[in-house]
Amino acid sequence: MIFDGVVPPVPGIDEIVERKNARSLDERALRSIFLEARSANGFLDRPVPREVLSRAVELALIGPTSANALPMRLVFVESPEAKERLRPALRPGNVDKTMAAPMTAIVATDLQFYEHFPRTIPDRGEAFRASLAARPAADQREFARDNAVLQMGYFIIALRALGLDAGPMGGFDRAAVDAAFFPDGRCISLYLINLGYGDDSKVFARLPRFNVDEIARFE
């Protein structure tokens, strides 16, 4: 950008790196997102503000996906009627805590995500749409699932960053959820996330983690 005919100097690598390092989160933020955040197993009797959920979704949508596909879809199950539609799909161990949670998010993926490429990647959208539409259904499904799960990770981090707690679950009948909430077959469910303000008295002890050198190597 030019101001009054003066071209500002191009920053050097050291300056760029220094700026990026300055964006590092402080210890308080790391505690909120990782170090003290836990998988919620119960929640306080407090409703979840919809504006907070909307903000969490906005933040999750910023995270990168392949070709900006953005296939994740969310259904926020809040009303007693919707909870009863969800109940038959839950495994026994997940029924009570899910029914008691102030909100349960169904994380799903849009199997026809490629139809939105002209909007989400405007300069190459038509070509990307044609390419993905021509792939085998199994490839489309894998692409949609992988990128929606990636977005789910962003969504959980966003929830934590905004002061909420999340309890993600895979213990449910996906076909039953799909029949109840996605009857047209375009979307398929992947995970459930109970969310709200967690009851810390119901959190399980943190289980062991690997050391870095056990699961990572430099070559």
N, C-alpha and C positions, 0 to 999 in steps of 0.2 A: 504494500500500500504506500502511496506517495502523498506526503503532506507538504503543501507549499513548494512543490517542485523538488523536495529533498527525499531521496530514497534512503530509508533507514538501513543501517548496516545489517548484514546477514549474521545471525548469531553463530558462534563457533560451536563445535561439538561439546566442549566443556560447559559452556553456558546452557546448552540445551539439556545436557544430562543433569546439571545442577537444578534447573527448573523442574525436571521430572522427579528428581529426588525430593524436592520441596513438596511435592504432592503426596508423599508417603503418609499413610494414616498414622495418627498418634496412638498411644497405648490404649486410651479410652475407647477409641473406635474399634481397635482390634479385639478388645475384651467384648464389646457388644456383638461383633460379627462372628468371632471364632472362639476366643479363649474362655469366655464365660457363658456363651450361648450353648443351649442344650436342646436336645429333642424333647419337646413338651409331651408329657404323658397325662396331663390334666390342666384345666384352665380355671381362672378366676371367673366369677359370675359378673362379667362385664362385656357388653356388646363391642363388636369391632367396628370402628368408624369406617364407613364406606369410602370416605375421602382418603383415608390412609391406605386402604387396599388399592384404590385407583392409582395413588402415587407409587405404590410398590410395583404395580403392573407397568406403569410408565418407565420406571427405572429398569425393570427386567427387559423391556423391549429395546433398550439401548445396547444391550450386550450383543456381541457378534454371533451370527449363524451363517451357515454355508449359503453363499449367494444372497444373503439377507432374506432367507426364506421365511423366517418368523412363523413356524407352523404351530406353536403352542396355542391351545385354546383353554379357557378356564370357565368353569361353572362354580359359582359360590353358592353352596347349599346352606341356607340359613333358616328358612321357615320350617315349622314342625311338619308341614305336609311334604316338603322336599326331603327332609330327614327320613321320613317314613318310606319314601321311595328308594332311599339309599340303603336302609336297614337290611333288606334281604340279601344284599350283595356282600355284606361284611362278614368276615370270619368271626367266630364267637369271641375271641380275645380282643377284638377291636370294636365290638358293638357298643358297650357302655361308654367308653371314653369318646367315641365319635358322636353318639347321640347327645352327650353332655357338652360337647365342645360348642362354643358360640358360633363357629363357622367351620365348614369343611370345603376345601377347594378340590374340585375334580380337575386334575391336570390331564388334558387330552391333546391329541395332535390331529391336524387337518390333513387327511390323506390327499386332498386336492389342493395342497398349498401352492402348487406351481401356477394355478390360475391367477394368483395375485402378483406374479413376477412383473407384469407391466407397470404395476404401481410401486413395488418395493425395490426394483432395480430398473428404473426407467430407460436407461440408455441401451440395455441389452435384454429387456424383459421378454419381448416376443420370442427371441431366439432361445432364451432359457426355458420359457414355457413350452415351446415345441420340443425341445430336447428332453425335458423331464417327462412330459406327457407321453413320449414315445418309449420310455423305459418300461421294462417289465413291472408288474404291480408289486412284486416282492422288493424290487429296488426302490420304488417310490415309498413303500411302507418303511423300509429301513432308513431312508433319508429323513422321512417325516419324524420317525420315532427318535432318532439320534439327536436331531436338532431341537426337538421339543424337550427332551430330557436335559439338554444343555441349558435351554431357557429356564427350566424348572430350577436349576441350580442358581441362576441369577435371581429368580423370584424369591427363593428362600433367603438368600443374602440380603435382598432388598427388604423383606419383612423384618429381619433381624435389625437391619440398619435403622428402621423406622420404629423400633421399640416393641415389635410383636414377637411372639414365639411360634414355632412351627413344629408339628409332629408328622413328618411324611410317613406314608404307609404303602406297602405293596400287597398287604393281606386282604384281598377282596376279589370277588368274582367280576372280572372285567366285562365278560359278555353280558352279565346282568346289569351292570352300570350302563353299558352301551345301549341296551334295550330300553332302559328307563329314561336316559338323558340324551342319547344320540340315535334316535330310531331311524333316521334317514341314512345312516351308515357312512356319512362323510367323515365324521370324527370318531376316533377310538380312544378310550381312556387308558392312561398309563399309570398314574399314581393318585393317591388321595393325600391331602395335607390338612390335618386339623390345625386350626390357627386361632390365635387370640392372645390374651395376656396370661402367660403360663403360671400355674401354681407350682412354685419351686419346691414345695414340700412333697410333691409327687414325682419329682425327677429321680431317675435311677442313678446309681453311682456311675461315673464315667468309666467305660471299659478301656482296656489297654490299647495303645496305638503302637505302630511300628516306629522304629528309629529311621531317620532319613536315609542312612547308609544301607538299610536293609531293602529299601524299595526304589532307590534312585542311584544312578551311576553316571559318571562323566566319561565320555570317550572322545 
